[in-house]
Amino acid sequence: MRAVFITRHGGPEVLEVRERRDPQVAAGEVRIEVRAAGINFADLLARTGTYPDAPDPPCVVGYEVAGIVETVGEGVEGISAGDRVMAATRFGGYAELCTVQARDVIPLPERLSFEQGAAVPVNYGTAYAGLVLMGGLRDGDRVLIHAAAGGVGLAAVQIAKARGAEVFGTASASKHEAIRAQGVAHAIDYRTVDFEEAVARITGGDGIDIAFDAIGPSSFRKDYRLLRPGGRLVCYGLSEVQTGEGRNLPAVIRSLAAMTTATMPWWKSLAIMNENKGVFGLNMLHWWDREGSLERVVEPLVEDLSSGRTEPVVAEAFPLSEAPAAHRFIHERRNVGKVVLVP
């Protein structure tokens, strides 16, 4: 079968399609004929060598796929060859075939395309875990979602809107119409406006209930200040360390150094109690490791996806051979929604 390899750490040009053996299918596993594989920001970091949980190159990454069940391993029940499914993958998604644990396989609603299915396990799972399970999202909450036009961002916007939240979203001005169509009530151009000042002005200084942020310490501080009593900041990434197509060590060092005082510094331990605020950290791969599956963050989404209450948005689908172009598309912040690879 064909697969996209990270041949070495570097820019998008290090991605290369190669032949490899078909993955084996052990007991409790399912092999999927991949029709679409999701690209996540973690894949870009893995390629540049700034994602510590990624395998060493040469390797095949990819955390989520959608496709047709090709082979069912011994002991697997409730899944049959020919089923349309989506699945979380512990790497190996950028390929024509992918083997996963049966517990990580979810039926793909008939109304969704394979490209849409490849947007669900990581993007919607991350948004649900952060906003609902950690953030305690409720009807009427004010929610600030950064990078609202990205894959996770749009998933978070839809989940928040469906649960009755008032949604604030940051994105470049050219994407405001698109994010408003998905449920953002207050679109903020982060390139020309200080989002902290904008949110404070819109809310009359009252602030927000939840901030959902994968940018890094430069924005975490502002998010925290915007929280009103009972507010929750959910930090789920560090995208500011990736400022170009390759690894930027100065940016990594600056961000890691700033993290120590961005949210809960030692000297603020008493004040954080008096301010009645909370800070959460979210790493879906570690969540997956601890619980053994993503069932708790994906299963509750199936009903909304089946009914159309939430609708994955696919920005662009690239063939495997154009994986470098797909990564560049994301680096250049051109996407509104999910970017996928199609074998």
N, C-alpha and C positions, 0 to 999 in steps of 0.2 A: 504494500500500500504506500501511498504518498503521505508525507507529513512535512510541516514547516519546522525547520530546526533553527534555534539560536546557535550559530556556529561558533561565536565568540562574543564577548561583551563589546558593545559599540553602538553605532547608529543603525537605522533601519536596514542598511545594506547588508548587515550580518545575517539577516533572515534568508534562509535558502530552502527550497523544496528538495527533499531527498526521498529515496526509497528506503523503507525499513520493513522488518518482518511484521506480519499481522499480530496484534496483541493476543496473548493466550486468554482463555476464559476459565477461571477456577470456580470452585463451588461458591455459591452466593454472589456470583458476578453476572453481569450482562454485557454483551458486546453490541455496540450501536454503530450502525452505518450513519456516519455524520452527514447531515444535510446543511448544518450551519453551526459555526463555532464562534462564541462571543469573544471579543477582545476587551480586556479590562486594563485599567491604568497600571495594575500590578504587573501585567505582561510587559509593558514598556519599561518599568523599573527593572524587571528581571533581565531584559535585554541589555540594559545599560550597566547592570551589575550593582544596582543600589537596592535590591530587594532581597533581604537575607534569607527568606524562606524558600526562595527558588532553587531548583537544582543547578548544578554547575554545567556550563556548556561543554560539549554540544548536547542540547536537550530540546524537548518539545514541551511547550507550555500550553496554557488554555485551561480555564476553570469551569467552563459551562458549554454544553452542546445541546442541540436538538436534532432528532433524526428518527430512524426506524430501527427497532430491535432486530438484530441479525441472528444472535445466538444467546441462548439462556443457559446459564450454568446449573450444575446439580444443586438441588435444594431450593431453588428459587420458585416462589409461588406468586400468582397474581400478575405475572408478566409473561407475555408470549411473543414469539417471533412475529414480526409484522406490526407490532404496536407502535403508534406514534408517541414519542416520549421527549422529554427534556431531562437533563441530568447535570448535576454538579460533578466535576471531574477534578481529581487531584493531579493536575497536569495532564498532558497528552491530548488536549482537546483540538489542537491545530492539526488534524489528520483526517483521513478518510474513514478510519475505524478507530473506535475508542472503547476500552473496557472500564467499567465502573462497578462499584458495589451496588447491588440491587436496591439497597435502602436509600440510595441517592438518586433513584430514578422516579420521575413524576410523570403521570399521563399528560400529554400535550392536548389541551382543549382543541376540539375540531375547528373552532372559529379562528384559531391562531395559525399563522404560517410558521415554518421552521425557523425563519430568521427572527421572528418575534419570540419564539420559544427560547432561542439562544440568549435572549436578553433577561430571562426571568431568574434563574437560580441565584446568581451573584448580585445582580443589580437590585431586583425587587427584594431578595432576601436581606441584603444589607440595609435597604431603606426601611423594611418592616422591623428588623431587629433594633435599629437605631431609634426610629420614631415611636414605635408602638411598645416594644418590650422594654427598652431602656428609657425612652423619653416619656412613656405614659401618655401618648397623644390622646387628647379628648376634644370633643366638639367645642368649637369656640376658641381653641388655643391659637395664639399667634406663633407661627413657625417661620424661621429664617433658614432658607436652603441655599447654600453656596453652590456655584457651578450648576445652576438649575437646568441648564440645557444639555448636560451630559447624560450618560446612561443611568447612573445612580440618581443624579439630580432629578431627571424627569420622572423616574419611578417614585422618588420621594414626594415630588409635587403631586402626583396622582393619588398616592396613598393618603397624604395630608388632606387634599381637597375632598376625597371621598369620605373622610371622617369628620368633615365640617370645620376644618381649620381655616384661618385667615393666613394666606401664604405670601411671604416675602421671598423674592428670589433674585440672586445676583447672576448676571450674564452680560456679555457685550451687547451693545444697543441693537445690533443687527439681528439678535436672537429674541428680542423682547416680544415680538408678535407671536412667535412660536410658543414661548413659555406661558404667555397669557392665555393662549388657547388651551393649554393643559391645566390651568387652574391657578396661576400666579396672579394675585390681586395687585401686588406692588412689585414691579420689575425695577431693578436698580442696576445701572451701568457701573460696574466696579472699576472700569478703566478711567472714568472721568469724575466719579463721585465717591466720596468717602462713605462706605455703606453704613458705618456707625452713625454718622451724622444724619444720613437719610432716614434710617429706621427710627432714630430718636425724634426726628421732626414729624414723621408720619404718625407715630404713636403718641405725640404730645409729651414725650419724655417718659411714658409709662413703661416702654420696653416690650420684650417678647417672652414667650414661655419656653420655646425650644429653639436652639441653634444647631443645625446639622452641617458639619464642616469637615472637609477633607483637604483643606489648603495647607494649614500649618500654623505655627506659633504667631506669625504676624497678624493673622485674623482671629485666632483663638482668644487673644487678650480682649479684642473689641467685642467679640461675641459674649464673653463673660460679663463685660460691663453692661451690655444691653439686657441681660436677663433680669426680669422682675422677680420679686420673692416667690420661691417655689420653682424658678426657672431651671432648665437643664441644658447643658452644653454637651453634645455628642461629637467626639473627635474620631474620625474613622480613616484618616489618611494624612499624607504629607506631600501633596502634589507640588508644593513650591520648591522641593529639592530638585525637580526636573525642569530646568529652564531652557533646555534645547534638546536636540536629538541624541546627544551623548551624555555621559556622566559628567556632572559639574560638582567636583569635590568641594570647592569653597561654599557652594550653596548648601550642600549636605551638612558640612561642618557648622555653618551658621545656624541652620534650622535645628540641628540636634542640640547645639548649645543653648539656643533660645527656648527649647522645649522645657528646660528645667524650671523656668519661672513663668511660663506662658499661662498656666491654668491654676495649679494648686501649689505655689511655692511654700516652703517651710514656714516663712514668716507670716503667712496668711491663714494658718490653720484655725486660729480662733475667729478671725474675721469671716471666714467662709461659713461658719456656723451662724454667726450673727446676721449675715446677708441672706441666709436661707436659699442657697443656690447649690446645684450639683454639677459635677463634671464626670462624664463617662468616656471610656476609651473602647473602641470597637475594632476588632481584627477578626474577620470572618473565617480565615484559615485556622486561627487558634480556637475559635468557637467550634468549628467543625471537628478539630482534633479532640476537644474536651467532650463533646456530646456524641461523637461518632457519626453524625449525619447533620444535614441542614433541615431536617423535617420540621422542627419547631418554628423556623422562620420562613419556610416555603409553603407548607401545606395550608396555612390559613389564607394564602393568596389565591388558591385555585378557584374558589367560588367567584371572587371578583373578576378574575381573568376569564372565566367561562361565561359570565354574564355580560361582560363588556364594561363593567364598572371601572376597571383599569385596562389600559390598552398599550402594550409595549410599542414604542416608537423606534423604528429602524432608520438610522441616518443614511447608511450606505452598506452595500454588500460587495465584498471584493473576492475574487477567486484566490485560491491558495497561492498561486504564482505571483499575485500582486500584494502579498503580505507586507512588503516594505512600504508600498504606497498607502496601505491601510494604516500602518503605524504613523506615517507622516501626516495623514489626514487628521489623526487625533492630536499629534504634537502641535499642529497648526491651529488647533481649536476650531476646526471647521464643522464639526459634527453637532447636530441637534438630535440627540438620542443615541442609540446603540450602533456601533460599528461591528460588523460580523465578517467572517470568512466563510466561503462556500466551496466545498470540494468540487 
